Amino acid sequence: MGSQWYWDLKPDYRRGELFRVSNVSLARSYFQKARKRLRALGTLFEDEAYSDVIREAQELVELALPRTSS
């Protein structure tokens, strides 16, 4: 937005509203992002953009792997 970046975590968010992001909702979000990247890999491969295929595949794996809290 303008020169600022933000995450759209909740489509109906109202300014000042507090909300909780659970591990389950975050995991679902990551999995959806991974599925979108998987679809994009086919297009990149067809365009012979092999370095981009590798980069996006790495992102896909990072999104799909389970996270552990530290």
N, CA and C atoms as an extended XYZ file, in Angstrom:
210
Properties=species:S:1:pos:R:3:atomname:S:1:resname:S:1:resid:I:1 pbc="F F F"
N         0.860       -1.167        0.000 N   MET     1
C         0.000        0.000        0.000 CA  MET     1
C         0.903        1.224        0.000 C   MET     1
N         0.891        1.947       -1.081 N   GLY     2
C         1.802        3.070       -1.190 CA  GLY     2
C         3.229        2.580       -1.149 C   GLY     2
N         4.023        3.140       -0.251 N   SER     3
C         5.405        2.686       -0.100 CA  SER     3
C         5.548        1.692        1.046 C   SER     3
N         4.426        1.254        1.636 N   GLN     4
C         4.465        0.317        2.762 CA  GLN     4
C         3.990       -1.056        2.323 C   GLN     4
N         4.583       -2.085        2.927 N   TRP     5
C         4.195       -3.470        2.671 CA  TRP     5
C         3.427       -3.978        3.881 C   TRP     5
N         2.486       -4.878        3.645 N   TYR     6
C         1.741       -5.479        4.738 CA  TYR     6
C         1.275       -6.865        4.316 C   TYR     6
N         0.925       -7.684        5.307 N   TRP     7
C         0.388       -9.024        5.061 CA  TRP     7
C        -1.124       -8.959        5.172 C   TRP     7
N        -1.834       -9.538        4.232 N   ASP     8
C        -3.289       -9.620        4.285 CA  ASP     8
C        -3.652      -10.957        4.934 C   ASP     8
N        -3.625      -10.978        6.262 N   LEU     9
C        -3.872      -12.217        6.995 CA  LEU     9
C        -5.354      -12.480        7.233 C   LEU     9
N        -6.149      -11.445        7.201 N   LYS    10
C        -7.565      -11.591        7.503 CA  LYS    10
C        -8.325      -10.611        6.612 C   LYS    10
N        -9.054      -11.117        5.599 N   PRO    11
C        -9.687      -10.231        4.618 CA  PRO    11
C       -10.641       -9.192        5.219 C   PRO    11
N       -11.330       -9.519        6.315 N   ASP    12
C       -12.297       -8.583        6.890 CA  ASP    12
C       -11.719       -7.809        8.083 C   ASP    12
N       -10.403       -7.694        8.151 N   TYR    13
C        -9.741       -6.988        9.253 CA  TYR    13
C       -10.163       -5.524        9.289 C   TYR    13
N       -10.398       -5.028       10.508 N   ARG    14
C       -10.700       -3.609       10.710 CA  ARG    14
C        -9.566       -2.999       11.527 C   ARG    14
N        -9.155       -1.806       11.172 N   ARG    15
C        -8.048       -1.127       11.852 CA  ARG    15
C        -8.244       -1.152       13.372 C   ARG    15
N        -7.201       -1.571       14.077 N   GLY    16
C        -7.241       -1.633       15.538 CA  GLY    16
C        -7.755       -2.948       16.087 C   GLY    16
N        -8.332       -3.793       15.233 N   GLU    17
C        -8.864       -5.075       15.681 CA  GLU    17
C        -7.715       -6.032       16.005 C   GLU    17
N        -7.846       -6.745       17.090 N   LEU    18
C        -6.872       -7.768       17.452 CA  LEU    18
C        -7.411       -9.121       17.009 C   LEU    18
N        -6.538       -9.953       16.498 N   PHE    19
C        -6.950      -11.301       16.134 CA  PHE    19
C        -5.779      -12.240       16.322 C   PHE    19
N        -6.089      -13.484       16.440 N   ARG    20
C        -5.079      -14.505       16.711 CA  ARG    20
C        -4.833      -15.334       15.459 C   ARG    20
N        -3.586      -15.561       15.164 N   VAL    21
C        -3.225      -16.450       14.063 CA  VAL    21
C        -2.782      -17.764       14.695 C   VAL    21
N        -3.562      -18.788       14.474 N   SER    22
C        -3.233      -20.084       15.068 CA  SER    22
C        -2.247      -20.834       14.178 C   SER    22
N        -1.625      -21.816       14.752 N   ASN    23
C        -0.708      -22.652       13.976 CA  ASN    23
C        -1.436      -23.319       12.820 C   ASN    23
N        -2.694      -23.694       13.054 N   VAL    24
C        -3.465      -24.378       12.015 CA  VAL    24
C        -3.748      -23.431       10.849 C   VAL    24
N        -4.187      -22.198       11.152 N   SER    25
C        -4.497      -21.267       10.061 CA  SER    25
C        -3.230      -20.866        9.316 C   SER    25
N        -2.127      -20.719       10.021 N   LEU    26
C        -0.864      -20.386        9.373 CA  LEU    26
C        -0.394      -21.548        8.500 C   LEU    26
N        -0.539      -22.764        8.989 N   ALA    27
C        -0.151      -23.945        8.214 CA  ALA    27
C        -0.993      -24.056        6.947 C   ALA    27
N        -2.290      -23.800        7.063 N   ARG    28
C        -3.160      -23.841        5.880 CA  ARG    28
C        -2.731      -22.798        4.856 C   ARG    28
N        -2.410      -21.616        5.342 N   SER    29
C        -1.970      -20.544        4.449 CA  SER    29
C        -0.692      -20.933        3.714 C   SER    29
N         0.278      -21.482        4.432 N   TYR    30
C         1.534      -21.920        3.813 CA  TYR    30
C         1.284      -23.018        2.787 C   TYR    30
N         0.391      -23.953        3.126 N   PHE    31
C         0.109      -25.054        2.212 CA  PHE    31
C        -0.546      -24.532        0.936 C   PHE    31
N        -1.465      -23.574        1.060 N   GLN    32
C        -2.090      -22.985       -0.122 CA  GLN    32
C        -1.057      -22.281       -0.996 C   GLN    32
N        -0.128      -21.570       -0.369 N   LYS    33
C         0.927      -20.891       -1.121 CA  LYS    33
C         1.815      -21.912       -1.837 C   LYS    33
N         2.106      -23.020       -1.171 N   ALA    34
C         2.927      -24.076       -1.774 CA  ALA    34
C         2.216      -24.665       -2.991 C   ALA    34
N         0.905      -24.882       -2.896 N   ARG    35
C         0.154      -25.436       -4.026 CA  ARG    35
C         0.165      -24.482       -5.220 C   ARG    35
N         0.081      -23.184       -4.961 N   LYS    36
C         0.129      -22.203       -6.051 CA  LYS    36
C         1.492      -22.212       -6.720 C   LYS    36
N         2.547      -22.324       -5.936 N   ARG    37
C         3.896      -22.379       -6.517 CA  ARG    37
C         4.083      -23.646       -7.337 C   ARG    37
N         3.483      -24.738       -6.891 N   LEU    38
C         3.581      -25.987       -7.636 CA  LEU    38
C         2.952      -25.831       -9.020 C   LEU    38
N         1.818      -25.158       -9.099 N   ARG    39
C         1.189      -24.914      -10.405 CA  ARG    39
C         2.078      -24.027      -11.270 C   ARG    39
N         2.737      -23.048      -10.660 N   ALA    40
C         3.598      -22.123      -11.412 CA  ALA    40
C         4.827      -22.827      -11.971 C   ALA    40
N         5.275      -23.887      -11.311 N   LEU    41
C         6.474      -24.595      -11.782 CA  LEU    41
C         6.306      -25.115      -13.206 C   LEU    41
N         5.124      -25.601      -13.528 N   GLY    42
C         4.880      -26.113      -14.885 CA  GLY    42
C         5.089      -25.042      -15.939 C   GLY    42
N         4.572      -23.863      -15.672 N   THR    43
C         4.733      -22.748      -16.616 CA  THR    43
C         6.194      -22.354      -16.752 C   THR    43
N         6.874      -22.240      -15.633 N   LEU    44
C         8.299      -21.874      -15.671 CA  LEU    44
C         9.110      -22.918      -16.429 C   LEU    44
N         8.785      -24.186      -16.203 N   PHE    45
C         9.507      -25.270      -16.884 CA  PHE    45
C         9.261      -25.215      -18.389 C   PHE    45
N         7.995      -25.012      -18.774 N   GLU    46
C         7.674      -24.912      -20.202 CA  GLU    46
C         8.413      -23.754      -20.859 C   GLU    46
N         8.613      -22.667      -20.120 N   ASP    47
C         9.339      -21.503      -20.638 CA  ASP    47
C        10.853      -21.674      -20.549 C   ASP    47
N        11.291      -22.848      -20.112 N   GLU    48
C        12.713      -23.177      -19.954 CA  GLU    48
C        13.425      -22.203      -19.015 C   GLU    48
N        12.695      -21.732      -18.013 N   ALA    49
C        13.273      -20.844      -16.994 CA  ALA    49
C        13.733      -21.721      -15.827 C   ALA    49
N        14.749      -22.511      -16.089 N   TYR    50
C        15.146      -23.554      -15.154 CA  TYR    50
C        15.652      -23.020      -13.814 C   TYR    50
N        16.368      -21.918      -13.820 N   SER    51
C        16.830      -21.376      -12.541 CA  SER    51
C        15.643      -20.912      -11.686 C   SER    51
N        14.597      -20.398      -12.348 N   ASP    52
C        13.393      -20.001      -11.617 CA  ASP    52
C        12.636      -21.221      -11.102 C   ASP    52
N        12.652      -22.309      -11.860 N   VAL    53
C        12.025      -23.554      -11.399 CA  VAL    53
C        12.686      -24.000      -10.106 C   VAL    53
N        14.000      -23.971      -10.076 N   ILE    54
C        14.731      -24.394       -8.873 CA  ILE    54
C        14.413      -23.477       -7.703 C   ILE    54
N        14.446      -22.182       -7.941 N   ARG    55
C        14.178      -21.221       -6.866 CA  ARG    55
C        12.765      -21.392       -6.301 C   ARG    55
N        11.778      -21.494       -7.181 N   GLU    56
C        10.396      -21.651       -6.720 CA  GLU    56
C        10.177      -23.009       -6.050 C   GLU    56
N        10.853      -24.037       -6.533 N   ALA    57
C        10.735      -25.350       -5.901 CA  ALA    57
C        11.289      -25.314       -4.478 C   ALA    57
N        12.379      -24.594       -4.280 N   GLN    58
C        12.934      -24.445       -2.933 CA  GLN    58
C        11.939      -23.726       -2.016 C   GLN    58
N        11.316      -22.671       -2.518 N   GLU    59
C        10.305      -21.951       -1.744 CA  GLU    59
C         9.141      -22.876       -1.406 C   GLU    59
N         8.710      -23.654       -2.395 N   LEU    60
C         7.605      -24.579       -2.208 CA  LEU    60
C         7.911      -25.553       -1.075 C   LEU    60
N         9.104      -26.116       -1.071 N   VAL    61
C         9.490      -27.064       -0.025 CA  VAL    61
C         9.502      -26.383        1.341 C   VAL    61
N        10.035      -25.176        1.409 N   GLU    62
C        10.075      -24.458        2.688 CA  GLU    62
C         8.674      -24.191        3.216 C   GLU    62
N         7.748      -23.864        2.326 N   LEU    63
C         6.384      -23.603        2.752 CA  LEU    63
C         5.675      -24.876        3.191 C   LEU    63
N         5.982      -25.989        2.537 N   ALA    64
C         5.269      -27.236        2.817 CA  ALA    64
C         5.807      -27.994        4.024 C   ALA    64
N         7.069      -27.743        4.390 N   LEU    65
C         7.643      -28.463        5.526 CA  LEU    65
C         7.022      -28.016        6.837 C   LEU    65
N         6.811      -28.956        7.762 N   PRO    66
C         6.280      -28.561        9.069 CA  PRO    66
C         7.308      -27.691        9.812 C   PRO    66
N         6.823      -26.755       10.566 N   ARG    67
C         7.680      -25.885       11.343 CA  ARG    67
C         7.661      -26.311       12.796 C   ARG    67
N         8.774      -26.118       13.466 N   THR    68
C         8.823      -26.375       14.898 CA  THR    68
C         9.105      -25.069       15.599 C   THR    68
N         8.505      -24.875       16.741 N   SER    69
C         8.761      -23.636       17.486 CA  SER    69
C        10.063      -23.761       18.254 C   SER    69
N        10.769      -22.645       18.360 N   SER    70
C        12.063      -22.669       19.042 CA  SER    70
C        11.970      -22.096       20.431 C   SER    70
